Amino acid sequence: MMSVPRFWRKQIARYNLVGTQCKKCGEKFYPPRNMCPKCRRDGEIEEYKFSGKGEVVTYTVIHTAAEGFEGQTPYVLGIIKLEEGPSLTSQIICDAENVKIGMKVKPVFRKLGQDGERGMIYYGTKFVPESTDKC
């Protein structure tokens, strides 16, 4: 379980796909980094908002979910490579038989989970096919 202060600190990045960019080399990072691994001390990190558009690099279908997600099975979990470069893992809202490697996707704001039956509901980014006729 994530602590409440840490949860709120992560909100901007989770809700808006905000990462960082090195002003020296232009490399972009998601999740955000405090230092560029290439430029090290010479790099200067600034906030960067990703478009969220990307493509499916790979995916799997989850049939046996972790605690709290049992009612969502089966669901698709994929690695999305954003147009700007970084890759991230996220749920893809689509029937599993319609998901394809290389499929173009866009971000949507959805419920991610809840801490316990009466706990805090948290939201974030999931992905859907860019073309609405795919699912």
BELBEL-V220632 format. One record per pair of residues at least 12 apart in sequence whose C-alpha atoms are under 7 Angstrom apart, sorted by the first residue. I is the first residue (numbers start at 0). J is the second residue. D is the distance in whole Angstrom. If there is no record, write none. Layout:
i=I j=J d=D
i=I j=J d=D
This chain:
i=13 j=123 d=5
i=13 j=124 d=7
i=14 j=123 d=5
i=14 j=124 d=6
i=16 j=48 d=6
i=16 j=49 d=6
i=16 j=51 d=7
i=17 j=46 d=7
i=17 j=47 d=6
i=17 j=48 d=4
i=17 j=49 d=6
i=18 j=30 d=5
i=18 j=31 d=4
i=18 j=46 d=6
i=18 j=47 d=5
i=18 j=48 d=6
i=19 j=31 d=5
i=19 j=32 d=6
i=19 j=44 d=6
i=19 j=45 d=5
i=19 j=46 d=4
i=19 j=47 d=5
i=20 j=44 d=6
i=20 j=45 d=5
i=20 j=46 d=6
i=20 j=47 d=6
i=21 j=35 d=6
i=21 j=42 d=6
i=21 j=43 d=5
i=21 j=44 d=5
i=21 j=45 d=6
i=22 j=42 d=7
i=22 j=43 d=5
i=22 j=44 d=6
i=22 j=45 d=7
i=23 j=42 d=5
i=23 j=43 d=6
i=27 j=84 d=7
i=27 j=85 d=7
i=28 j=85 d=6
i=29 j=85 d=6
i=51 j=81 d=6
i=51 j=105 d=6
i=51 j=106 d=5
i=52 j=81 d=6
i=52 j=82 d=6
i=52 j=104 d=6
i=52 j=105 d=5
i=52 j=106 d=7
i=53 j=79 d=6
i=53 j=80 d=5
i=53 j=81 d=4
i=53 j=82 d=5
i=53 j=103 d=6
i=53 j=104 d=5
i=53 j=105 d=6
i=54 j=79 d=5
i=54 j=80 d=5
i=54 j=81 d=7
i=54 j=101 d=5
i=54 j=102 d=5
i=54 j=103 d=4
i=54 j=104 d=5
i=55 j=77 d=7
i=55 j=78 d=6
i=55 j=79 d=5
i=55 j=80 d=7
i=55 j=100 d=5
i=55 j=101 d=5
i=55 j=102 d=5
i=55 j=103 d=7
i=56 j=78 d=6
i=56 j=79 d=6
i=56 j=80 d=6
i=56 j=100 d=6
i=56 j=101 d=6
i=57 j=77 d=6
i=57 j=78 d=6
i=57 j=100 d=6
i=58 j=75 d=7
i=58 j=76 d=6
i=58 j=77 d=4
i=58 j=78 d=6
i=59 j=75 d=6
i=59 j=76 d=5
i=59 j=77 d=6
i=60 j=73 d=6
i=60 j=74 d=6
i=60 j=75 d=5
i=60 j=76 d=6
i=60 j=95 d=7
i=61 j=73 d=5
i=61 j=74 d=5
i=61 j=75 d=6
i=61 j=76 d=7
i=75 j=90 d=6
i=75 j=91 d=5
i=75 j=92 d=7
i=75 j=95 d=6
i=76 j=89 d=6
i=76 j=90 d=4
i=76 j=91 d=6
i=77 j=89 d=6
i=77 j=90 d=6
i=77 j=91 d=6
i=89 j=125 d=6
i=90 j=125 d=5
i=90 j=126 d=6
i=91 j=125 d=6
i=91 j=126 d=5
i=91 j=127 d=6
i=92 j=126 d=6
i=92 j=127 d=5
i=93 j=127 d=7
i=93 j=134 d=5
i=94 j=134 d=6
i=97 j=133 d=6
i=97 j=134 d=6
i=103 j=128 d=6
i=103 j=129 d=6
i=104 j=126 d=6
i=104 j=127 d=5
i=104 j=128 d=4
i=104 j=129 d=5
i=105 j=126 d=5
i=105 j=127 d=6
i=105 j=128 d=6
i=105 j=129 d=5
i=106 j=124 d=6
i=106 j=125 d=6
i=106 j=126 d=5
i=106 j=127 d=6
i=107 j=124 d=6
i=107 j=125 d=5
i=107 j=126 d=6
i=107 j=127 d=7
i=108 j=122 d=7
i=108 j=123 d=6
i=108 j=124 d=5
i=108 j=125 d=6
i=109 j=122 d=6
i=109 j=123 d=6
i=109 j=124 d=6
i=109 j=125 d=6
i=110 j=122 d=4
i=110 j=123 d=6
i=111 j=123 d=6
